[in-house]
Amino acid sequence: MIRLMNHNEIDKIMDIWITAIVSSHRFIDQSFWLKQYHKVKQKLFDTPAYVICEQNQIVGFAMIAEYKYIAVYVISSKQGKGFGSLLIEYLKQRSDVLQAEVYIKNTASLHFFKTNH
């Protein structure tokens, strides 16, 4: 099930974000991401985010920033099981143009977005 995030779920969403971003960007010092934490949290309050749930548990989320840039995060134990692809399809229904910015060294994300374009 995919639905709009409730603001009382922000801490769970941020846990997913920090874990996913640090593990997928090992080539960037973790301190960089920790410095971005509050900025990302504020963006989640200002930008609609959509959560995907399995058995009433949030396993990932996605958002569209600035009307076209997307971000998709799924907990590591659920990656590769179609949750991210479902989120992409959901976002495609809400926007005509979607873009993702991915570090070239983040090969898993590059492959994911190329597969789900």
TIRO-2110 file (N, C-alpha, C; in Angstrom, 1 decimal):
// TIRO-2110
0.8, -1.2, 0.0, N, 1, A
0.0, 0.0, 0.0, CA, 1, A
0.9, 1.2, 0.0, C, 1, A
0.6, 2.2, -0.9, N, 2, A
1.3, 3.5, -0.9, CA, 2, A
0.3, 4.5, -0.5, C, 2, A
0.8, 5.4, 0.3, N, 3, A
-0.1, 6.5, 0.8, CA, 3, A
0.8, 7.7, 1.2, C, 3, A
0.1, 8.8, 1.3, N, 4, A
0.8, 10.1, 1.8, CA, 4, A
1.3, 9.9, 3.2, C, 4, A
2.5, 10.4, 3.4, N, 5, A
3.1, 10.3, 4.7, CA, 5, A
2.4, 11.2, 5.7, C, 5, A
2.2, 10.7, 6.9, N, 6, A
1.7, 11.5, 8.0, CA, 6, A
2.9, 12.1, 8.7, C, 6, A
2.7, 13.4, 9.2, N, 7, A
3.9, 14.1, 9.8, CA, 7, A
4.3, 13.4, 11.1, C, 7, A
3.5, 12.6, 11.7, N, 8, A
3.9, 11.9, 12.9, CA, 8, A
4.8, 10.7, 12.6, C, 8, A
5.0, 10.4, 11.3, N, 9, A
5.9, 9.3, 10.9, CA, 9, A
7.3, 9.8, 10.5, C, 9, A
7.5, 11.1, 10.7, N, 10, A
8.8, 11.7, 10.2, CA, 10, A
10.0, 11.0, 10.8, C, 10, A
10.0, 10.6, 12.0, N, 11, A
11.2, 10.0, 12.6, CA, 11, A
11.5, 8.7, 12.0, C, 11, A
10.5, 7.9, 11.7, N, 12, A
10.6, 6.6, 11.0, CA, 12, A
11.2, 6.8, 9.6, C, 12, A
10.7, 7.8, 8.9, N, 13, A
11.1, 8.1, 7.6, CA, 13, A
12.6, 8.6, 7.6, C, 13, A
12.9, 9.4, 8.6, N, 14, A
14.3, 9.9, 8.7, CA, 14, A
15.3, 8.7, 9.0, C, 14, A
14.8, 7.8, 9.8, N, 15, A
15.6, 6.6, 10.1, CA, 15, A
15.9, 5.8, 8.8, C, 15, A
14.9, 5.7, 7.9, N, 16, A
15.1, 5.0, 6.7, CA, 16, A
16.0, 5.8, 5.8, C, 16, A
15.8, 7.1, 5.8, N, 17, A
16.7, 8.0, 4.9, CA, 17, A
18.2, 7.9, 5.3, C, 17, A
18.5, 8.1, 6.6, N, 18, A
19.9, 8.1, 7.0, CA, 18, A
20.5, 6.8, 6.8, C, 18, A
19.8, 5.7, 7.1, N, 19, A
20.4, 4.4, 6.9, CA, 19, A
20.7, 4.1, 5.5, C, 19, A
19.7, 4.4, 4.6, N, 20, A
19.9, 4.1, 3.2, CA, 20, A
20.9, 5.0, 2.5, C, 20, A
20.9, 6.3, 2.9, N, 21, A
21.9, 7.2, 2.3, CA, 21, A
23.3, 6.9, 2.7, C, 21, A
23.5, 6.6, 3.9, N, 22, A
24.9, 6.3, 4.4, CA, 22, A
25.4, 5.0, 3.7, C, 22, A
24.5, 3.9, 3.7, N, 23, A
25.0, 2.7, 3.2, CA, 23, A
25.2, 2.7, 1.6, C, 23, A
24.4, 3.5, 0.9, N, 24, A
24.6, 3.6, -0.5, CA, 24, A
25.6, 4.6, -1.0, C, 24, A
26.1, 5.4, 0.0, N, 25, A
27.1, 6.4, -0.4, CA, 25, A
28.4, 6.2, 0.5, C, 25, A
28.9, 5.1, 0.6, N, 26, A
30.1, 4.8, 1.4, CA, 26, A
31.3, 5.6, 1.0, C, 26, A
31.3, 6.1, -0.2, N, 27, A
32.4, 6.9, -0.8, CA, 27, A
32.3, 8.4, -0.3, C, 27, A
31.3, 8.7, 0.5, N, 28, A
31.2, 10.0, 1.1, CA, 28, A
31.2, 9.9, 2.6, C, 28, A
31.9, 10.7, 3.3, N, 29, A
32.0, 10.6, 4.8, CA, 29, A
30.6, 10.7, 5.4, C, 29, A
30.3, 9.8, 6.4, N, 30, A
29.0, 9.8, 7.0, CA, 30, A
28.7, 11.2, 7.7, C, 30, A
29.7, 11.9, 8.1, N, 31, A
29.5, 13.2, 8.7, CA, 31, A
28.7, 14.2, 7.8, C, 31, A
29.0, 14.1, 6.5, N, 32, A
28.3, 14.9, 5.5, CA, 32, A
26.8, 14.7, 5.6, C, 32, A
26.4, 13.4, 5.6, N, 33, A
25.0, 13.1, 5.7, CA, 33, A
24.3, 13.5, 7.0, C, 33, A
25.1, 13.4, 8.1, N, 34, A
24.6, 13.8, 9.4, CA, 34, A
24.3, 15.3, 9.4, C, 34, A
25.2, 16.1, 8.7, N, 35, A
25.0, 17.5, 8.6, CA, 35, A
23.7, 17.9, 7.8, C, 35, A
23.3, 17.0, 6.9, N, 36, A
22.2, 17.2, 6.0, CA, 36, A
20.9, 16.8, 6.7, C, 36, A
20.9, 16.1, 7.8, N, 37, A
19.8, 15.5, 8.4, CA, 37, A
18.6, 16.5, 8.7, C, 37, A
18.9, 17.6, 9.3, N, 38, A
17.8, 18.5, 9.6, CA, 38, A
17.2, 19.2, 8.4, C, 38, A
18.1, 19.5, 7.4, N, 39, A
17.7, 20.0, 6.1, CA, 39, A
16.7, 19.1, 5.4, C, 39, A
17.0, 17.8, 5.4, N, 40, A
16.2, 16.8, 4.8, CA, 40, A
14.9, 16.7, 5.5, C, 40, A
15.0, 16.7, 6.8, N, 41, A
13.8, 16.6, 7.7, CA, 41, A
12.8, 17.7, 7.4, C, 41, A
13.3, 18.9, 7.3, N, 42, A
12.5, 20.1, 7.0, CA, 42, A
11.9, 20.0, 5.6, C, 42, A
12.7, 19.5, 4.6, N, 43, A
12.1, 19.3, 3.3, CA, 43, A
10.9, 18.3, 3.3, C, 43, A
11.0, 17.3, 4.2, N, 44, A
9.9, 16.3, 4.3, CA, 44, A
8.7, 17.0, 4.9, C, 44, A
8.8, 18.0, 5.7, N, 45, A
7.7, 18.7, 6.2, CA, 45, A
7.1, 19.6, 5.1, C, 45, A
7.9, 20.1, 4.2, N, 46, A
7.5, 21.0, 3.2, CA, 46, A
7.1, 20.4, 1.9, C, 46, A
7.4, 19.1, 1.6, N, 47, A
7.2, 18.5, 0.4, CA, 47, A
6.4, 17.2, 0.6, C, 47, A
5.4, 16.9, -0.1, N, 48, A
4.6, 15.7, 0.1, CA, 48, A
5.6, 14.5, -0.2, C, 48, A
5.5, 13.5, 0.7, N, 49, A
6.2, 12.3, 0.6, CA, 49, A
5.2, 11.1, 0.7, C, 49, A
5.5, 10.1, 0.0, N, 50, A
4.7, 8.9, 0.0, CA, 50, A
5.4, 7.7, 0.6, C, 50, A
4.7, 7.0, 1.4, N, 51, A
5.3, 5.8, 2.1, CA, 51, A
4.7, 4.6, 1.5, C, 51, A
5.5, 3.6, 1.5, N, 52, A
5.0, 2.2, 1.0, CA, 52, A
5.1, 1.3, 2.2, C, 52, A
4.0, 0.6, 2.5, N, 53, A
3.9, -0.2, 3.7, CA, 53, A
3.8, -1.7, 3.3, C, 53, A
4.3, -2.5, 4.1, N, 54, A
4.0, -4.0, 4.1, CA, 54, A
3.6, -4.4, 5.4, C, 54, A
2.4, -5.0, 5.5, N, 55, A
1.9, -5.5, 6.8, CA, 55, A
1.8, -4.3, 7.8, C, 55, A
1.4, -3.2, 7.3, N, 56, A
1.2, -1.9, 8.1, CA, 56, A
2.5, -1.4, 8.7, C, 56, A
3.7, -1.8, 8.1, N, 57, A
5.0, -1.3, 8.5, CA, 57, A
5.6, -0.5, 7.3, C, 57, A
6.1, 0.7, 7.5, N, 58, A
6.7, 1.5, 6.5, CA, 58, A
8.0, 0.8, 6.1, C, 58, A
8.2, 0.5, 4.8, N, 59, A
9.4, -0.1, 4.3, CA, 59, A
10.2, 0.8, 3.4, C, 59, A
9.6, 1.9, 3.0, N, 60, A
10.2, 2.9, 2.1, CA, 60, A
9.4, 4.1, 1.9, C, 60, A
10.0, 5.1, 1.2, N, 61, A
9.3, 6.3, 0.9, CA, 61, A
9.9, 6.9, -0.3, C, 61, A
9.1, 7.9, -0.9, N, 62, A
9.5, 8.6, -2.1, CA, 62, A
9.0, 10.0, -2.0, C, 62, A
9.6, 10.9, -2.7, N, 63, A
9.1, 12.3, -2.8, CA, 63, A
9.5, 12.9, -4.1, C, 63, A
8.7, 13.9, -4.5, N, 64, A
9.1, 14.7, -5.6, CA, 64, A
9.4, 16.1, -5.1, C, 64, A
10.6, 16.6, -5.3, N, 65, A
11.0, 17.9, -4.9, CA, 65, A
11.1, 18.8, -6.1, C, 65, A
10.7, 20.0, -5.9, N, 66, A
10.7, 21.0, -7.0, CA, 66, A
10.0, 20.6, -8.2, C, 66, A
9.0, 19.8, -8.0, N, 67, A
8.0, 19.3, -9.0, CA, 67, A
8.6, 18.3, -10.0, C, 67, A
9.9, 17.9, -9.9, N, 68, A
10.4, 16.9, -10.8, CA, 68, A
11.5, 16.0, -10.3, C, 68, A
12.2, 16.5, -9.3, N, 69, A
13.3, 15.7, -8.8, CA, 69, A
12.8, 14.7, -7.8, C, 69, A
13.1, 13.4, -8.0, N, 70, A
12.6, 12.4, -7.1, CA, 70, A
13.7, 11.8, -6.2, C, 70, A
13.2, 11.3, -5.1, N, 71, A
14.1, 10.6, -4.2, CA, 71, A
13.3, 9.4, -3.7, C, 71, A
14.0, 8.2, -3.8, N, 72, A
13.3, 7.0, -3.4, CA, 72, A
14.3, 6.2, -2.4, C, 72, A
13.7, 5.8, -1.3, N, 73, A
14.5, 5.1, -0.3, CA, 73, A
13.7, 3.9, 0.2, C, 73, A
14.4, 2.8, 0.3, N, 74, A
13.7, 1.5, 0.8, CA, 74, A
14.7, 0.9, 1.8, C, 74, A
14.1, 0.4, 2.9, N, 75, A
15.0, -0.2, 3.9, CA, 75, A
15.8, -1.4, 3.3, C, 75, A
17.0, -1.6, 3.8, N, 76, A
17.9, -2.5, 3.1, CA, 76, A
17.3, -4.0, 3.0, C, 76, A
16.6, -4.4, 4.0, N, 77, A
16.1, -5.8, 3.9, CA, 77, A
15.0, -6.0, 2.9, C, 77, A
14.4, -4.9, 2.3, N, 78, A
13.4, -4.9, 1.3, CA, 78, A
13.8, -4.4, 0.0, C, 78, A
15.1, -4.1, -0.2, N, 79, A
15.6, -3.6, -1.5, CA, 79, A
15.7, -4.8, -2.4, C, 79, A
15.4, -4.6, -3.7, N, 80, A
15.4, -5.6, -4.7, CA, 80, A
14.1, -6.4, -4.7, C, 80, A
13.1, -6.0, -4.0, N, 81, A
11.9, -6.8, -3.9, CA, 81, A
10.7, -6.1, -4.6, C, 81, A
11.0, -5.0, -5.3, N, 82, A
10.0, -4.3, -6.1, CA, 82, A
9.3, -3.1, -5.4, C, 82, A
9.7, -2.8, -4.1, N, 83, A
9.1, -1.7, -3.5, CA, 83, A
9.5, -0.4, -4.1, C, 83, A
10.7, -0.2, -4.4, N, 84, A
11.2, 1.0, -5.1, CA, 84, A
10.5, 1.2, -6.4, C, 84, A
10.4, 0.2, -7.2, N, 85, A
9.7, 0.2, -8.5, CA, 85, A
8.3, 0.6, -8.4, C, 85, A
7.6, 0.1, -7.4, N, 86, A
6.2, 0.5, -7.1, CA, 86, A
6.1, 2.0, -6.8, C, 86, A
7.1, 2.5, -6.0, N, 87, A
7.1, 3.9, -5.7, CA, 87, A
7.3, 4.8, -6.9, C, 87, A
8.2, 4.4, -7.8, N, 88, A
8.5, 5.1, -9.0, CA, 88, A
7.2, 5.1, -9.9, C, 88, A
6.5, 4.0, -10.0, N, 89, A
5.3, 4.0, -10.8, CA, 89, A
4.3, 4.9, -10.2, C, 89, A
4.2, 5.0, -8.9, N, 90, A
3.2, 5.8, -8.2, CA, 90, A
3.6, 7.3, -8.5, C, 90, A
4.9, 7.7, -8.5, N, 91, A
5.3, 9.0, -8.7, CA, 91, A
5.0, 9.4, -10.2, C, 91, A
5.2, 8.4, -11.1, N, 92, A
4.9, 8.7, -12.5, CA, 92, A
3.4, 9.1, -12.8, C, 92, A
2.6, 8.6, -11.9, N, 93, A
1.1, 9.0, -12.0, CA, 93, A
0.9, 10.4, -11.5, C, 93, A
1.8, 11.0, -10.9, N, 94, A
1.6, 12.3, -10.3, CA, 94, A
2.4, 13.4, -10.9, C, 94, A
3.3, 13.1, -11.8, N, 95, A
4.1, 14.1, -12.5, CA, 95, A
4.4, 13.7, -13.9, C, 95, A
4.4, 14.6, -14.8, N, 96, A
4.7, 14.4, -16.2, CA, 96, A
6.2, 14.2, -16.4, C, 96, A
7.0, 14.9, -15.7, N, 97, A
8.5, 14.8, -15.8, CA, 97, A
9.1, 14.5, -14.5, C, 97, A
9.9, 13.5, -14.5, N, 98, A
10.6, 13.1, -13.3, CA, 98, A
12.1, 13.0, -13.6, C, 98, A
12.9, 13.5, -12.7, N, 99, A
14.4, 13.4, -12.8, CA, 99, A
15.0, 12.9, -11.5, C, 99, A
16.1, 12.2, -11.6, N, 100, A
16.8, 11.8, -10.4, CA, 100, A
18.3, 12.3, -10.6, C, 100, A
18.9, 12.7, -9.5, N, 101, A
20.3, 13.0, -9.5, CA, 101, A
21.0, 12.0, -8.7, C, 101, A
22.0, 11.3, -9.3, N, 102, A
22.6, 10.2, -8.6, CA, 102, A
24.1, 10.3, -8.8, C, 102, A
24.9, 10.1, -7.7, N, 103, A
26.3, 10.1, -7.8, CA, 103, A
26.7, 8.9, -8.7, C, 103, A
27.7, 9.2, -9.6, N, 104, A
28.2, 8.2, -10.5, CA, 104, A
28.7, 6.9, -9.8, C, 104, A
29.2, 7.1, -8.6, N, 105, A
29.8, 6.0, -7.8, CA, 105, A
28.7, 5.2, -7.1, C, 105, A
27.5, 5.7, -7.1, N, 106, A
26.4, 4.9, -6.5, CA, 106, A
25.7, 4.1, -7.6, C, 106, A
26.5, 3.0, -8.0, N, 107, A
26.1, 2.1, -9.1, CA, 107, A
24.8, 1.4, -8.9, C, 107, A
24.4, 1.1, -7.7, N, 108, A
23.1, 0.4, -7.4, CA, 108, A
22.0, 1.3, -7.8, C, 108, A
22.1, 2.6, -7.4, N, 109, A
21.0, 3.6, -7.7, CA, 109, A
21.0, 3.9, -9.1, C, 109, A
22.1, 4.0, -9.8, N, 110, A
22.1, 4.3, -11.2, CA, 110, A
21.4, 3.1, -12.0, C, 110, A
21.7, 1.9, -11.6, N, 111, A
21.0, 0.8, -12.2, CA, 111, A
19.5, 0.8, -11.9, C, 111, A
19.2, 1.1, -10.7, N, 112, A
17.7, 1.2, -10.3, CA, 112, A
17.0, 2.2, -11.2, C, 112, A
17.5, 3.4, -11.3, N, 113, A
16.8, 4.4, -12.0, CA, 113, A
16.8, 4.2, -13.5, C, 113, A
17.9, 3.6, -14.1, N, 114, A
17.9, 3.2, -15.5, CA, 114, A
16.9, 2.2, -15.8, C, 114, A
16.7, 1.2, -14.9, N, 115, A
15.8, 0.1, -15.1, CA, 115, A
14.3, 0.6, -14.9, C, 115, A
14.1, 1.7, -14.1, N, 116, A
12.8, 2.1, -13.8, CA, 116, A
12.4, 3.5, -14.5, C, 116, A
13.1, 3.8, -15.6, N, 117, A
12.8, 5.1, -16.2, CA, 117, A
11.5, 5.1, -17.0, C, 117, A
END
